Amino acid sequence: MTQVLTIARLTILEASRRKLLLALGILTVVVIVLTSWGFSRLPTMSGVTPAEVRLASSQLTILVAFMFSGVLALGSTLVAAPSIASDIESGIALAILPRPIRRSQLLMGKWLGLAVLVGIYAAGSGLLELLGIWLATGYTPPNPVAALTFVAAEGIVLMTLALLLSTRLAPMTGGVIALVLFFVAWIGGIALAIGQTFANDTIINIGVGSRLLIPTDGLWHGAIFYLEPTDFLAAARAAGRARAGNPFFADQPPPAIYVGWVIAWLAGLLALANVSFARRDL
């Protein structure tokens, strides 16, 4: 366990020195400032009631959350895809592993370090953005902690997938595959909503299959649910088919069995990554 924690700490230190994270941090702050300024314009619009400002703020908050979830997906993929592959290509892994460090310890240490980075970014950027929205409009989502937890879990899922691919593929190849699967899962979520609205079993099965295979979209809809005001949820449910296929609406949180599936999915992918790395020629 000591070796895993040491590798995790070194992974965080190594990633913090990369210009990618510095650029991401600066751009995030710039985006937060700009979006907060944009939210501050809502109450100043002529003829807008406080209820309309609240409704607009809630929907724009979900759009901003989607932007940050996309940035988190891209960032987690970019830092995880070269994590193992680059060490193998550069010979660092060959120099480290003959020491009393097992391959599983190296991989789990990198995963833990990257997971901490993903969680820090999700929590830090999300709380700063929500603070800016609150200062600008006075609006706060119903359950921001749960929403940010689901966004962070989405990033960790994609990071884990990219780490698995890193044990076998070049960084560019693994990163592209992970991002493509991320967007495929998002499209699958839209298909699931349409299938459920029109009671089409074929489309429903496709959507459910994509959500089980790559659970990022299911987690994203969990984040959406906890960002939506209760009164908006009630009105949206009454609208019926008007909400069909909307990727920015969720009428219920992910069930406990699905959360359990995501945990099992992560454990399975980590086990598969360990097996793949153990059998990889250095």
C-alpha positions as CSV (number, residue, x, y, z in Angstrom):
1,M,0.0,0.0,0.0
2,T,2.9,2.3,0.7
3,Q,4.2,1.9,-2.8
4,V,0.8,2.7,-4.3
5,L,0.5,5.9,-2.3
6,T,4.0,6.9,-3.2
7,I,3.3,6.4,-6.9
8,A,0.0,8.2,-6.6
9,R,1.8,11.2,-5.0
10,L,4.5,11.2,-7.8
11,T,1.8,11.0,-10.4
12,I,0.1,14.1,-9.0
13,L,3.4,15.9,-8.9
14,E,4.3,14.9,-12.4
15,A,0.9,16.0,-13.8
16,S,1.1,19.3,-11.9
17,R,4.3,20.2,-13.8
18,R,2.7,19.7,-17.2
19,K,1.7,22.8,-19.1
20,L,-1.6,21.1,-20.0
21,L,-2.9,21.4,-16.4
22,L,-1.6,24.9,-16.1
23,A,-3.4,25.9,-19.3
24,L,-6.5,24.1,-18.2
25,G,-6.6,25.9,-14.9
26,I,-6.1,29.3,-16.5
27,L,-8.8,28.7,-19.1
28,T,-11.2,27.4,-16.4
29,V,-10.8,30.5,-14.4
30,V,-11.4,32.7,-17.5
31,V,-14.5,30.7,-18.4
32,I,-15.8,31.0,-14.8
33,V,-15.4,34.7,-14.9
34,L,-17.0,35.1,-18.3
35,T,-20.0,32.8,-17.5
36,S,-20.5,34.5,-14.1
37,W,-20.6,37.9,-15.9
38,G,-23.1,36.4,-18.4
39,F,-25.3,35.2,-15.6
40,S,-25.2,38.7,-13.9
41,R,-26.9,40.1,-17.1
42,L,-30.0,38.0,-16.6
43,P,-31.6,40.0,-13.8
44,T,-30.9,43.3,-15.7
45,M,-33.0,42.2,-18.7
46,S,-36.2,44.3,-19.1
47,G,-39.5,42.6,-18.3
48,V,-37.9,39.6,-16.7
49,T,-39.5,38.3,-13.5
50,P,-37.5,36.7,-10.6
51,A,-39.1,33.4,-11.5
52,E,-38.0,33.6,-15.1
53,V,-34.4,34.5,-13.9
54,R,-34.4,31.5,-11.7
55,L,-35.6,29.2,-14.5
56,A,-33.1,30.6,-17.0
57,S,-30.3,30.3,-14.4
58,S,-31.2,26.6,-13.7
59,Q,-31.1,25.7,-17.4
60,L,-28.0,27.7,-18.1
61,T,-26.3,26.0,-15.1
62,I,-27.0,22.6,-16.7
63,L,-25.5,23.8,-20.0
64,V,-22.4,25.1,-18.1
65,A,-22.1,21.8,-16.2
66,F,-22.2,19.9,-19.5
67,M,-19.4,22.1,-20.8
68,F,-17.3,21.4,-17.7
69,S,-18.1,17.7,-17.9
70,G,-16.8,17.7,-21.5
71,V,-13.6,19.5,-20.5
72,L,-13.2,17.0,-17.6
73,A,-13.7,14.1,-20.0
74,L,-11.1,15.5,-22.4
75,G,-8.7,16.4,-19.7
76,S,-8.9,13.1,-17.9
77,T,-8.4,11.3,-21.2
78,L,-5.4,13.4,-22.1
79,V,-3.6,12.7,-18.8
80,A,-4.5,9.0,-18.6
81,A,-3.9,7.9,-22.2
82,P,-0.1,8.4,-22.0
83,S,0.2,7.3,-18.4
84,I,1.4,3.7,-19.0
85,A,2.2,3.8,-22.7
86,S,4.6,6.7,-22.4
87,D,6.5,5.0,-19.5
88,I,6.8,1.8,-21.6
89,E,8.0,3.7,-24.7
90,S,10.5,5.8,-22.8
91,G,11.9,2.9,-20.9
92,I,10.9,4.3,-17.5
93,A,8.7,1.3,-16.7
94,L,11.6,-1.1,-17.5
95,A,13.9,0.8,-15.1
96,I,11.3,1.0,-12.2
97,L,9.7,-2.4,-12.3
98,P,12.8,-4.6,-11.6
99,R,12.8,-2.9,-8.2
100,P,10.5,-4.2,-5.4
101,I,7.5,-2.7,-7.2
102,R,4.9,-4.8,-8.8
103,R,3.2,-3.8,-12.0
104,S,-0.2,-3.8,-10.2
105,Q,1.2,-1.3,-7.7
106,L,2.5,1.0,-10.4
107,L,-0.9,0.9,-12.3
108,M,-3.0,1.3,-9.2
109,G,-0.8,4.2,-7.9
110,K,-1.2,6.0,-11.2
111,W,-5.0,5.4,-11.2
112,L,-5.3,6.7,-7.6
113,G,-3.2,9.8,-8.4
114,L,-5.2,10.6,-11.6
115,A,-8.5,10.0,-9.7
116,V,-7.5,12.5,-7.1
117,L,-6.7,15.0,-9.8
118,V,-10.0,14.5,-11.5
119,G,-11.9,14.9,-8.2
120,I,-10.0,18.1,-7.3
121,Y,-10.7,19.6,-10.7
122,A,-14.4,18.7,-10.6
123,A,-14.9,20.0,-7.1
124,G,-12.8,23.1,-7.5
125,S,-14.1,24.2,-10.9
126,G,-17.7,23.3,-10.0
127,L,-17.8,25.1,-6.7
128,L,-16.2,28.2,-8.1
129,E,-18.7,28.2,-11.0
130,L,-21.7,27.7,-8.7
131,L,-20.3,30.5,-6.4
132,G,-20.2,32.8,-9.4
133,I,-23.7,31.9,-10.4
134,W,-25.0,32.5,-6.9
135,L,-23.3,35.9,-6.6
136,A,-24.7,36.9,-10.0
137,T,-28.3,35.7,-9.7
138,G,-28.8,34.3,-6.2
139,Y,-29.6,30.9,-7.7
140,T,-28.3,27.7,-6.2
141,P,-29.1,24.2,-7.5
142,P,-31.0,21.9,-5.2
143,N,-28.1,19.4,-4.5
144,P,-24.8,20.7,-5.9
145,V,-22.7,18.2,-3.9
146,A,-24.5,15.2,-5.5
147,A,-24.3,16.8,-8.9
148,L,-20.5,17.5,-8.7
149,T,-20.0,13.9,-7.4
150,F,-21.7,12.5,-10.5
151,V,-19.6,14.8,-12.7
152,A,-16.4,13.7,-11.0
153,A,-17.5,10.0,-11.3
154,E,-18.0,10.6,-15.1
155,G,-14.4,11.8,-15.4
156,I,-13.1,8.9,-13.3
157,V,-14.9,6.4,-15.5
158,L,-13.4,7.9,-18.7
159,M,-10.0,8.1,-17.1
160,T,-10.1,4.5,-16.1
161,L,-11.0,3.5,-19.6
162,A,-8.2,5.5,-21.1
163,L,-5.8,4.0,-18.5
164,L,-6.8,0.5,-19.6
165,L,-6.2,1.4,-23.3
166,S,-2.9,2.9,-22.3
167,T,-1.6,-0.6,-21.3
168,R,-1.9,-1.7,-24.9
169,L,-2.2,1.2,-27.3
170,A,-0.2,4.3,-28.1
171,P,-1.3,7.5,-26.2
172,M,-3.0,9.1,-29.3
173,T,-4.8,6.0,-30.3
174,G,-6.1,5.2,-26.8
175,G,-7.2,8.8,-26.2
176,V,-9.1,9.0,-29.5
177,I,-10.9,5.7,-28.8
178,A,-11.9,6.8,-25.3
179,L,-13.3,10.1,-26.5
180,V,-15.2,8.5,-29.3
181,L,-16.8,6.1,-26.9
182,F,-17.7,9.0,-24.6
183,F,-19.7,10.7,-27.4
184,V,-21.2,7.4,-28.6
185,A,-22.5,6.9,-25.0
186,W,-24.0,10.4,-25.1
187,I,-25.8,9.7,-28.3
188,G,-27.0,6.4,-26.9
189,G,-28.5,8.3,-23.9
190,I,-30.5,10.5,-26.4
191,A,-31.6,7.3,-28.2
192,L,-32.8,5.8,-24.9
193,A,-34.9,8.8,-24.0
194,I,-36.5,8.8,-27.5
195,G,-37.1,5.0,-27.3
196,Q,-38.8,5.3,-23.8
197,T,-41.0,8.2,-25.0
198,F,-42.3,6.3,-28.1
199,A,-42.2,2.8,-26.5
200,N,-39.8,1.5,-29.1
201,D,-38.1,-1.6,-27.6
202,T,-35.3,-1.8,-30.2
203,I,-34.2,1.8,-29.5
204,I,-34.6,1.3,-25.8
205,N,-32.3,-1.8,-25.8
206,I,-29.7,0.1,-27.8
207,G,-29.7,3.0,-25.4
208,V,-29.6,0.8,-22.3
209,G,-26.8,-1.2,-23.8
210,S,-24.7,1.9,-24.5
211,R,-25.4,3.2,-21.0
212,L,-24.2,-0.1,-19.5
213,L,-21.2,-0.5,-21.7
214,I,-19.9,3.1,-21.2
215,P,-21.7,4.6,-18.1
216,T,-20.7,8.2,-18.6
217,D,-24.1,9.2,-19.9
218,G,-25.9,7.6,-17.0
219,L,-23.7,9.5,-14.6
220,W,-24.3,12.7,-16.6
221,H,-28.0,12.3,-16.2
222,G,-27.5,11.8,-12.5
223,A,-25.8,15.2,-12.4
224,I,-28.6,16.8,-14.4
225,F,-31.2,15.5,-12.0
226,Y,-29.6,17.1,-9.0
227,L,-29.2,20.4,-10.8
228,E,-32.9,20.7,-11.7
229,P,-35.3,22.6,-9.4
230,T,-38.2,20.6,-8.1
231,D,-40.9,22.8,-9.7
232,F,-39.2,22.6,-13.1
233,L,-39.1,18.8,-12.8
234,A,-42.9,18.8,-12.1
235,A,-43.6,21.0,-15.1
236,A,-41.3,19.0,-17.4
237,R,-43.0,15.7,-16.5
238,A,-46.3,17.2,-17.3
239,A,-45.0,18.2,-20.7
240,G,-44.7,14.5,-21.7
241,R,-43.2,14.0,-25.1
242,A,-42.1,17.6,-25.3
243,R,-39.0,16.5,-23.4
244,A,-38.2,13.5,-25.6
245,G,-34.6,13.0,-26.4
246,N,-33.5,16.1,-24.5
247,P,-29.9,15.4,-23.4
248,F,-30.2,18.1,-20.7
249,F,-33.1,16.7,-18.8
250,A,-33.5,13.8,-16.3
251,D,-36.7,13.1,-14.5
252,Q,-35.2,10.8,-11.9
253,P,-31.8,10.0,-10.4
254,P,-29.9,6.8,-11.4
255,P,-31.2,3.9,-9.4
256,A,-29.1,2.3,-6.8
257,I,-28.6,-0.8,-8.9
258,Y,-27.1,1.4,-11.7
259,V,-24.7,3.1,-9.2
260,G,-23.7,-0.4,-8.1
261,W,-23.1,-1.4,-11.7
262,V,-20.8,1.6,-12.2
263,I,-18.8,0.6,-9.2
264,A,-18.5,-3.0,-10.5
265,W,-17.7,-1.6,-14.0
266,L,-14.8,0.4,-12.5
267,A,-13.5,-2.6,-10.5
268,G,-13.8,-4.8,-13.6
269,L,-11.9,-2.4,-15.8
270,L,-9.2,-2.0,-13.2
271,A,-8.8,-5.7,-13.0
272,L,-8.7,-6.0,-16.8
273,A,-6.0,-3.2,-16.9
274,N,-3.9,-5.1,-14.3
275,V,-4.1,-8.3,-16.4
276,S,-3.3,-6.5,-19.6
277,F,-0.3,-4.6,-18.1
278,A,1.0,-7.8,-16.5
279,R,1.1,-9.5,-19.8
280,R,2.6,-6.6,-21.7
281,D,6.1,-6.9,-23.0
282,L,8.3,-4.1,-21.8
